[in-house]
Amino acid sequence: MRRRPNLVCACLGGLFLLTGVLGVRPARAQAAAPAVAPASPAPAPATIAPKPISDLDVAYPDGAGGDAVVVLTLTVERDGSVSAVTPSQVNEPFSSHAVSAALKWQFQPATRAGVAVRVRIRVEVAFHPPAPVEPEDAASPPVAPGDTPAPPRPQAKPKGPVEIQVRGVKVEPSRTASLSRAEVRQIPGTFGDPFRAIEIMPGVTPIVSGLPFFFVRGAPPGDVGYFLDGIRVPLLFHIGVGPSVIHPALIDRVDLYPGGYPARFGRFSGGIVDGETVPPATEAHGEYNLRFFDAGAFLEVPFDEHRGEILLAGRYSFTAGLLSLLSSDVKLDYWDYQARLSYAVTPKDTLSVFSFGSYDFLGQRTATDTITLFGAEFHRIDVRYDHPFSDDGTLRLAATVGLDRSQLPDNRFVRDRLVGTRSEVSLRVAPEALLRFGSDVQLDGYDVQFDTSTLGPAAARAAGLFPTRTDLAAGTRADLVLSVGDRLQLTPGVRLDYYSSQGQSAVGVDPRFSTRLEITQRLALLSTFGIAHQPPAFVVPLPGFQPGGLRGGLQLAVQQSGGIEYDFGDATTATATVFHNGFFNMSDPLGATQMTVDGCPPGSFPDDTLAGDPGAQPSSGRVGTCGPRFMAGKVGTDRSGGGGEGADGGGTNNTVNALEARTNGTAYGLELFLKRRLTSRVGGFLSYTLSRSVRTFQNQQFIATFDRTHVLNAAVTFNLGRNWRAGTRAIFYTGLPKAPDPTDPGSTRLPPFFRLDLRLEKRWQLGPRAYLSFVAEWMNATLSKEAVSTTCTLQGCQTQTIGPITIPSLGIEGGF
C-alpha cells in the first residue's frame, strides 16, 4: 500500500490555512406583513396566520436613545406560545429587549381548516423615546379666587409585556443549554453553523482542536448519534474542518443530549445531537453568503395561497480552485444540498418530501490521473405524512431511503444502501400527561469492494471487518411526560430494539427516567438516568463504515446525572451538573490504544519495533520482549517487522486489533455552564468540564487515551454601536495522557493547548427585511499547534504536534 502521510498533512494544512427597563412610552409591535386572507372554498384550505392575544407592547429600554425598528422572526407553536425568536439584526439594547418580550407573547395559533399548525412569522417592533414628562406643578395653572380647580390630568399607566403562562412540555432535563441561531452567529470560530456550537457545550471533549469529532462524557465519536428531523445522518461536517453539511438557515434548533436522553433516541451508547428544521414560513424568505472558500444560498417560498411551501438550500466550495493556486497536485472539494416540498392535501393532512445530501473529496493529482486519498458522500430522501390532533397531539408517518458511500486509496469502497420507516405519535391523555410513542425499522445493505490482490495482510484483515451483508434494526418506544403540580415534571420511558446481522441477533432493553423539580421560579433541580445499547461501531462516524456482525454482543452504557439550573434574570442563566457513565463491552479504539498488545501491558510495546519508527530494526538481544510504548494517542500505527504493512514477518496492525477488542470504561465529572444572551449589548458564556475517563482491558485499568482533565470554553461579544459587533473566544484544555518517556520520567501528560478565535461583523439594514453584513472571522488566530503524541527513536524522544489548524475567513452575508 502506498504511503502519503506527508501529502495528507500538506493537503489538510492548506485547507486549514485557506478555509478556515423603565419606559413611559412603550413601543408597539405590529406584524411586518398583513394577515393571510381566509381561504376560499377549496380542498386544501390556506394557512391562517396567528393573531396576538396578549399585549405586544414593549417598554422602551432604560438608557437607550433615539428611534429604532427591530424585525423579529417568531416560531409560534400549536398552543400559541413562542418557542424561538430571532432578530433580523443586532441593534442593542433594542434587539435583546424585543427578544425577551417576544418570548412571553401569546398568540391565537395559526390554523389550517381550523386545525392549529406550527409556523414562523415576522413581527416588527418600533421603538420611540418617551416624551418628556412635565412637572405637575408647572402643568397646573394658578387657580383664581372663586374658580373651581380643574380636575387632575389623567396619568398614563406604564405598559409592559404581559406575563404568559405557557402550557406544554418544559425543556428536557437531559438537554444541555440551547442556543438560538442568532446567538450561534455571534460565537467566534463557529462560522454561524448551529452544529459547530456543539463543541462549546460542557461534557464535550475534542479529539484535536478544530476537528469535528468529539468524545461526549467519555463516549467515543463513533458512539455519538446524529439526527435531523428524526433521520439518522452519518456525519455533520465536511472534510477536515469544513462547515456543517446542512445550511444554517434550515436549522431551527440544535440540541445536545449528553446522556439519559428521551426514549425517541436510541441505538447509540453515547450522546445524541438532534437538529430540527424550520417550520414553513408564511412569506418568502431568503439568505445567502459568500466567503473565500465557499458560497451558500437558502430560499423558501410559499405557494397556492400558503397551502404549500418550496424550500431550496445548498453550499458549494471553492477550495479546489484555491488549493490549485498553491499546490497544483492537490484536489479538495465539497458541496451539499437540501430541498423540501410540503403541501396540505386535505384540511388536516400534510405531505412533505425532504431531500438532502453531502459530498467530499480529497485527492492527489498526477501527470496522468487523480489519486483518491479520501472521498465521502451521503444522500437522503424522506417522505412524511403529518396529521395534527385537535387536542395537543400529532402523528407523523415517514419512509426514508438513503445512500452512504466512502472511498479510500487503492480503489477501496464502502457503501450502505438503506431503507427505513418510522412513526411518531404524541397524545395528551390527561391535562397533565403527554404520551409519546413510536416505532421504526431500518434495513442497511452494506456493499464492500476491496482489491485484496494489491493489499497487504493487515488491510485484507480489515476488509473482513466490513463484509457485504444486510443488517436489520427494529424498535419501539414510549415515554410519558407527567406534570405533578406546577413544579415537578417526571418522564419515565423505555425503548426495545432488535438487531440482526450475518445470522446473529441481539435485543436491547433501554429504560429511561428524568425529573425536573422547580424549587422556585428561578431555581430547578434536574436528574436523568438511562441505559443505552449499540452494535459495534467504527472509530469515527463515516458514511458506510460499520463493522459487520454482532461479534462480542452489543455495547452497553449506563448514564446518570444530576444538576441545578438557575435563572439570574437579565438574559443570564447557569447550570451545574455532575455525571457518571459506565461503559461495558465497548469497541473504542481511540480511547483504548493503551490496551495490552501481544501480551504486553498498557504503556509498553513488543520490542520487535519502535513505535516512532515502524521500519527500525529491533534492539539487539530483546527481540520479542516488551519495551516502552511511546504512541499514546495514535491509532493504527504500523508495527510490521520492519517491512511496513503487508511485509513478511507476521506483523500485526494496531487498528485491526483495536477494532476487534472490547473494553469496559467509566467517565465521571462536573460540568458548569454560565451564559448571558450573546445578542445582548455585552454577552458571552463560560463552559467548563472537569472529568476523568478510564478504560479497563483484561483486568488492567488505565486512563483513556483521549482523557483531558480540564476543558474550558469562554467567549464575550460586544455591540460596538452603529451595527458593529465584535467577539472573541478562548479555548483551553489539558494535554492527552503521555506514555512512559525515558527522557522525562516525571511527565504524565502532553503539553496543554490554548487557542483564540476572533469575529467582527458590520451590518447594513437595507429595508425592514433586507440586510447585508460583512463578516471577518478567524479560528485559531494564535496559530497554536497541538501536541498529540510522544515519539521515541534511538536518537531520543520528542513531542509530535499537529497544526496549526486555523481558518481565516472574510465574507458577506445577506437576506430578505
N, C-alpha and C positions, 0 to 999 in steps of 0.2 A: 504494500500500500504506500502510495506517495505521501510524503510529509510536507506540509506547508505551514508550520506554526508561525514562522516569521511573517509570511504573507497575510495570514489571517489577522494577526495583530496589527499589521500595517493597514489593512483594509478597514478594520474597525476603528483604528486610530484616526484614519482620515475621515470616517463618518462622524466620529465624536467631535472633531475639530470644526467640521462644516455645519453639523446639524444642531446639532445641539439645541323742661317743657313748661314754660309759663307763657301762655299766649292769651291775648284778649280777643283778637280777631282770628278765628280759625280759618284754615284752608279748606276748601271744598273739593272733594274728589268727584269727578264725573267720568262717565265712560268715554273712551277715546273714539269710539265709533257707535252709531245708533244701534239699538237692539235689533235683532233679526226679526223681520216681519213674520206674522203667523203664516204657516204654510197653507197653501191652497190644497183642496182635497186631492190626495194622491196616494198611491200605495205605500210610499215611504215618506212620511212627514218630515218637514225640516226641523232642524235643531233650534229651539227657542233659547236665546241667551239668558243667563242667570240675572236675577234682579236683586238689588240690595234690600235687605230688611232690617239692617242695623244702620246707625248713624255713620256716615262716611266722612264726617268732619275730622280733620287732623289739625291739632294745635300747632301754631307757629313755633318753631324751635327757639328755645331761650338762647339769646346771644347771637342769633343769626341776623342777617341784614339783607334787604333787597327782595325782589320778586324771584320766584323760581318755579319751574314746572318739572315734575318727575313723572315719567311714564312707567307704570308697573305692569309686569306680566304675572297674572294670578292663575294658579291652578285651583279651580273650585271643584270640590268633591261632590259626590252624590247626596251628601247630607247638608250641603250648602256651606260647609266650612272651607276655609282657605288653607291648603296644605303647603303651598310654596309660593314665594313672592320673589321676583327678580326685577330689579330696576334696569331700565334701558341704558342708564348712565349713572356714574357715581358722582354726586354733587352734594358733598356734605356741608352742613348736617342734615340737609333736606332728604336725601335718598334713604339713609338709615332710619330717619324719623318716620318716613312714609311706609317703609317696610314693616317696622314694628307695629304701626297702627293697622296696616292691612292684614296682618296675620290674625287679628282679632275680629275682623269683619265677618258678618254672616250674610249669606245670600239665599234667596229662593233659588234652588238649584236649576241648572239648565235641564231642559226636558226635550224628549223626542216622543211625540204621541202620548204625552202625559207621563212618561217614564223618566225618572231622573237619570242623567248621564254626567260623566266627569269631563270637564272641558277646560281650556285655557282661554282667558280673556285679557284684554288690556284696559287699564284704568289710568286716567290722567289726574294727577293731584297738583293743583295750583296753590302756591304759597304766596301770600302778600303780607308785608309787615303790618302789624296792628296800628290802627290810628291812634294818635296821641290822646290820652285821657285828660280832659280838662279838670282842674281842681274844683271841688264842689263849691268852695267859697266864691271863686271867680265866676262860676257858671250861674250863680243866683243873684239877680239884680236886687238892689236895696228895695225894701217894702215901704211905701209911703204910709203915713198915718191914716188909718181907716180902710186901707186896702186889704183885701183878702190874700193871704200868701198863696202863691202858685203851688200847685201840688208838686212834690219832688219828681224829678225826671227819672223814668224807669231805668234801672241799671241792667245792661245786657248780662245775661248769665253765661259765664265761660262754658264753652263746649269742648268736649274731648271725645276720644274714641270710646264706644260702648264696650264694656267687658262682656264677651260672649262665652257661655259655657258650651263647648263643642262636644257632642255625643259621638263616641266612636272608640276605636282601639287606640290606646296610648302607645308610645314608642316601645318597641320590643326591648325587654331588658338585655337581651344578648347583642343588640346592635350598638356599635360604637357611635360616638357623636357624629352626626351627619353634617355635611357642608353643602350649602346651596351652590348652584353653578356660578352665581355672581361672586361668591366667596372664593371658589376654586380658581377663578380667573386671576385673583389677586395674590395667589401663592407663588412666590418666585420659584422657578425650577420645575413647575408642572406644565407650563406652556398652555394653560387653560383646559387641560384634559381632566375631566372628573375622575377617571380611573387612576390617573397619576397621584391623586390625593391619598390613595391607599397607603403610600409609603410614609406619610406623616403620622399615621394613626398609632396609638400605643399598642404594644404587643406585636408589632411588625418589625422583623429583623432582616435587613438586606443581605443577600449573598455577597454582592460587590456593589458599592455605591453607584447609582445610576442605572444599573441593570434591572429590568422589570421582573425579577423573580425573588420571592420573599418566603422566609420562614414566618409562620403565624403561630405565636405561642408554642414554639417548638415543633410544629408540624412542617414537614418539608414542602417545597414548592409543588411537587407532583401530587400532594395530598390536599391542595387548596383548590376548591371548585369555583369556576367562573360561570355565571348565568346572566342572560339578558332576556327579560320578559319570560323567565322560566325555561329558556332554551340553553342547553349546555354549549359553552363556547370553549374551544381548545386553547386559545391564548388571547391575551388582551392587548398586546403591544407589538408593533412592528419590530423588525430585526434590530439587534443591538439596543440602542437607547432611543428608538424611534417613538412616535406618538402612538396613542391607542388606536385600535383598529375600528373604532366607532366614532363618527363625527360628534364632537362635544354638544352641538345644538340638538342632537337627537336624544340626549340623555336628560331625563327629568330628575333622577336621583340615583346615587350610588351608595350602597350600604355595605359595610364590612361587618360580618358576624364572625368574631374570632373563635367562638365556641358556644355550645348549648343553644344552637340556633333553632328556629321553628321547624316543625315536622315536615314542611313542604320541601325542605332541602335535605338531600341525602346522597349516599354513595361516595362521600368524601369524608375522610377522618381528620382533616384539618379545618381551616377556616373556610368561609364562603364569601365570595364577592358577588353581590347581586345588583345589577343595573336595571332600571326601569325606564322605558322610553316615554317621551312626552305624549300626553293625550292629544286628540285632534284639536286644532285651533279653530276659532270662529272667524278668522280673517287670514288673508295671505301673509306669509312671513318668510323672510329670507336672511341668510347670513353668508359671509364669505371671508376668506383670509388668504394672504399671500406672504410667504416667507422665503428666505434664500433657498431652503431645501425642499419645500412642498407648497401646494396650494389646495384649498378645500372650499366647498360650497354646500349650502343647505337651502332647500326651497320647499315650502309647504303651502298648498293651495286647496281650499275647499271648492266643491263644485256641486251642481244640481241643487241649488238652494240649501247648501250645507248638509245635504244627505250623505255626501261622500267627501273623501279627502285623498289627495295625492301628495306623497312626500318623497323627495329625492335628495340624496346627500352622498358625498364621497370626497376622496382625497387622492392626490397624485404627487409623487415625489420627483424632484429634480436632481436627486443625488447621483444618478448615473452620469448625467452630463457634467456635473460639478467635479466629481471624482476623476473623470477622464481628463480634466484640465491639469490635475495634479499628478495623477498616476494613470497612464494610459492602459495599464494592464489590469485595472480593477473595474469591475462592474457591480453596482449595487442599485437595487430598485425596489419600490414598494408602492402599492395602491390599495384602496378599499372602496367599497360601495355599500349603500343602504337604500332600499326602496320600500315604500308601504302604500298600499291601496286599501281603503276601507269604505264600506257602503252600507247604509241602513236599508236592508232589503224588505223589512216589514217594520211596523211600529216598535217592536221590541226585540228585533233580531238584527245583528250587525255581522257581516262577514268581512274579514281582513286577510290580506296576503302580505307578509313581511319577508323580504329577502335581503340578505347581507352577506358580505364575504371580504376576504383579505388575501393579498399576495405579497411575498417577499422573495428576493433573490440576491445572493452574493456569489460572485464568480471571479475567475481569473482569465483574462484574455491572453491568448497566444497568437502566434502568426497564422495559425490555421483554424482555431476553434476557441470556444469559451468553456473553460472547465468549471463545473459547478462545485462550489465549496459548501453551500447550503441553500436550499430552497424550501419554502413552506407556503401552503395556501389552504384555505377552507371556505366553504360556501354553505349557506342555509336558506331553505325556503320553508316558511311556517304559515300554514293556513289555519285561521281561527274563526270560531263562532262564539259570539258573546251575547248573553241574554241577562238583562238585569231583572231581579225580582222586585216586587213592589215594596217589600219591607226590608230594606237594607241587606240585600243579598245579591250575589252574582253567580253566573255559571259561565265557564269557558271550556270549550272543547277544541282541541288543536291537534294537528298532524304535522310532522316535520320530516323533511328529507335533507340529507347533507352529504358533503364530501370533504374529507380531511386528507391532506397529502403532503409528505415531506420528501425531499430529495437530498441525498448525500453524495460525496465524491464516489468515483468509480461505478457510476450507474446503479446506485442503490436507491430503492424507493420503498416507502412505507405508506400505505393507503388505507383509509377507513371509509366505507360507504355505509351510511346509517339511515334508518327509518324508525320513527317512533310516534307514539300518540300519548296524549296526556289529558286529564280532566282536572279542573279546579273549581270547587264549589264553596261558597260561604253563605251561611244561613243564620239569621238572628232567630234562634229558637226560643228566646225569652228576652225581656227588656235588658237584662244584664248578662246575657250569654250569647256569644257568637261562635258558631260551629264552623270549622274549616276542614274540608276533607278533599281527597282526590286520589288519583292513581296515574301511573304511567308505565309504558312498555317501550323498550328500545332494543333494536337489533343492530349490531355492528358487524359488518363484514370486512375483515382485515385481509388485505392482499399485499404480500411482501415479495419484492424482487431483489435478490442478491445474486450477483455473479460470483459464486464461490470459487470458480476456477482461477480468478485473479486475486483472491484474498488469502491472507494467512489463516492459520488455525484459530487464532483468537477471534477474528472477525466472523469466521464460519460458526464458531460457538455462539457469537452474538446473534447471528441470523436465526439460530434455534430458539432464541428467546422471543422472537416475533414471528411466529409461524402464520401461514394462511389459515383462516378459521372464521367462524361466526359465533359471536358472543351474544347472549341474551341477558337482559336485566329487566325485571318487572317488580313493581312495588305498589303499595297502597299506604295511605297515611291519614291521620286525623288529629286535630287538636281542638281544644275548647278554650276560648278567651272568656274568662269568667270574672266579672267585677263584683266584689264583695263590699258593699257600701260604696262610699265615694273615694276611698283611699287605697284599697287593696285590689290588685289585679293578679289572678292566677292563670297560668297557661299550661295545663298538662297536655301531653301529646305522645304519639308513638308512630314509628314507621316500621314496615315489614317489607324487606326486599329479598328477592330470589335472584341468584346469579347462576349462569351456566356457561361453560366454556370447555371445549375439547373433551366432552364426556364427563367432566367434573361439574359438581354443583355445590352451592352453599347458600345458607339463609342467614340474614342479619336482622335481628330484632333490636330496634333503637328507641328506647323510651326517652322522652324529653320533659323537662319541667322548669318553668321560670316564674318568678314573682316580682312584683313591683309594689312597694308599700310607700305611700306618700305620708311622711310624718307631719309635714307642714306643706303649705303651698309652694315652698321653695326647696324643701329637702325631701329626698326619696331614697329608699334602700332598694337595691336590686340584687337578685340572685339568679343563677342559671345552673342547670345540670343536664347533661346529655351523654348518650352513648352513640357512637358512630362507627359503622363498618365501611370498608372499602376493599376492592380487589387489589392485587399487586399493582404498583404504579411505577412509571418511569421517573427518572431523576427530576426533570422539569417538564412542565406541560408543553408538548409539541404536537402538531397535527399528525394523527395516525400512529403515534408511538404509544403502545400499550402492551406490556408483557403478556404473553399468551398463557392461557390456562389459569387454574387456581391452585397451582402447586404451593404447598405450605399454608393454604387457607387464607381467610380474609384478614386484613389489618383491622385492628380494633383500637379505638380511642375513648377514654373516659374523660369528659370535660366538665369542669366545675369552676364557678367564680362567684364572688360576692363583692358588692361595692356600694358607694354612696354617690348621689348626684345632687348638686346644689346650684340653684339659680340665684346669682347675685343681683339680678336686675341689670338694667342698662346694657342689655345685649351681651352679658358675660355669664358664662356657665363653667362649672368644674365637675370633674368626676375622678374618683379614686377607686381602683379595682384590684383585688388580689385574685390570682387564679392558680389552679393546679390541674395539669393534664397528665394523664397516664397513657402511654402508648405500648401496644403489645403486637408482636408478630409483624413488625414494620419492615417494609422494603425501602430503606432510606440510605442509598449510597453516599449522599452528600454529608449526612450527619454522622455516618459510621465509618469513615475512611480510616479510623484508627483501630478497627476491629482486628482480631487475630488473623494473620495471613500465613498460610502454610506452616501452622504450628508455632508461630512466633507471637508473643504477647503484644498488646497495644503499645505503641511507641517504639516498636522495633520492626526489623525487616529482614527477610532472608538475605544473607550476606553474599549471595551469588551475583549481586549487582548493587550499584549505588543508586539510590532513588533520584538523585540530582543528575545522574549521568547514565542513562539506560544502556549506553554502549560500552561502559567501562568494564574492565576485567575485574574479577573477584580478588579480594585481598588474599595475599599469599597465606596458605595454611588455614583459611577459615571458610572454605567452600562448604555451603550447606548449613552454616551456623547462623544465629540471629544477631544482627548488628543494629545500630541505631537507625531509626526511621526518621527521615527529615522531610517528609512530604505532607505534613498536616495541612488539610485544606485543599489538596489536589485529588481529583478523581480520575481514574483512567490512566494512571501512569503505566507506561510500558515497562515490564520487568523481564522480558525475554532475555535469555542468557547471552547478551552481547550482540545479538543479531537483529534486534527490533522485532516488531510484530510480524509474526509469520516465520521467524527464523527457526532453524532447527535447535533442538536442545530442550524442548518441552517447557518453554517459558509460559507463564500464566498471566493473563490480562486482568488487571485490578478491577476494571469496570464490570466484566462478566462475573467475577467472584462477588462483587458488592451487590449486583442486581439480584443474584440468586440467594444471598444470605438474608437472614431475618434477625432483627434485634428487638429489644424492648427499650423503653425510654420513659423519661419523665421530664416535665418542664413546670416551673413554678416561678412566681414573681409578683411584682407590684407595678401597676400602670397608673399614671397621672396624666390628666388632660385638662388644660385650662384654656379657654377660648373667649375672646371678645370679637364680635362680628367683624369680619375682615373688611366689610364695606363701610364701617364707621369712620369717623374723621381720623382716629387712630385705632387700629385694630391689630389683632395678632393672635398667636396661640403658643402654648408650650406643651409639648408632648414628650413624656419621659417613661422609659421602661427599665426596670431593674429586674433581671431574670437570670435563671440558671437552667441549662438543658443538659441532660445526662443520657448516655446510651449504655446498654448492657449487652455483651455478646459473650456467649459461652462462659457465663458466671464471672466475667470480668467487666468492671464498670469504669467508664471514662467520660470525661467531658466531651460533649458533642463537638464535632469539628467546626461547626458554624457558630458556636456559642459566643455571644457578646454580652458582657455583664451589664454595661450601660449603653443605652441608645437614646439620644436626645435630639429632638427637632424643635426649633424655636424660630418664630417669624414675627415681624412687625411691619405693618403697612401704614402709609401716611397719605392723607389728602393734602396736597400742596397748594390747593386753590387753582382757580381758572382751569378746572378739569385736568389737572396734572395729578397723577398718583405714582408713588414710589414704594418699593418694599424690598426687604432683604430677609433671607432665611439662612440660619446656621444649622449644620448637621454635625454631630459628634457621636462617635461610638468607639468602644474599646476594641482592641485587636483580637484576632482569632487565637485560639489556643496554639501554643508553639510546641513542636516535637522537641525531644532532647537535643540540645546543641552543645557539643563539647567546648566550643569557644566561648559560650556564655551560659554556664550551667544553672545560674540563678534565675534566668529569664523563663517565664512560663507562657507569655503571650507576645504576639507580634505587636509592633507599634500601633497606637490608636490612629484614628482617621478623623480629619476635620475638613469641611468644605463650606463655602459661602456662595449662595445664589443671589442674584440681583434682578430687579424688574423695574422698568419705568414705562409709564403709559401717558399719552396725551390724547384726549378725546374731543372731537368736534361734533356738536349736535346740529345736524343738517335740517332738522324739522322735528315735529312732535314724535316721529317714529324713526326716522333715518339718522344714522350716526356713522362716524368714521374715526378710527383710532390708529395711532402709531404706537407700536409696542417694541421695546428693546428688552431682551431677556438673556440672561447668561447663567447656565447651570455650571457650577464649579468654577466660579470666577477666580478662585485662588489657585487654580491649576494643580490641585492636590493629587498626589499619587497614593495608591493604597497598597499596603503590604498584604500579600495573600499566602505566602509560604516561606519556609527557610530551606534552601538547597545546600547540601554539603557535598563536596568533591574531595579528592585527595589534596587539593590546594587549600581547603578550608571551607567555612560556611558563610553564606551571605543571604540577606533577606531579598526575596523576589517581590517586585512591585508590579502593579498594572496601572496603566493610565499615563497621563491624566485623562480620565473620561470627562470630557467637557463639551458643552453645546452652546456656543454663542448664537443668538438669533435676533434678526431685525425683520419686522414685517408690518403689514397693515391688516386691520380687521374692520369690518363694517356690517351693517344690517339695516333692515327696514321692517 
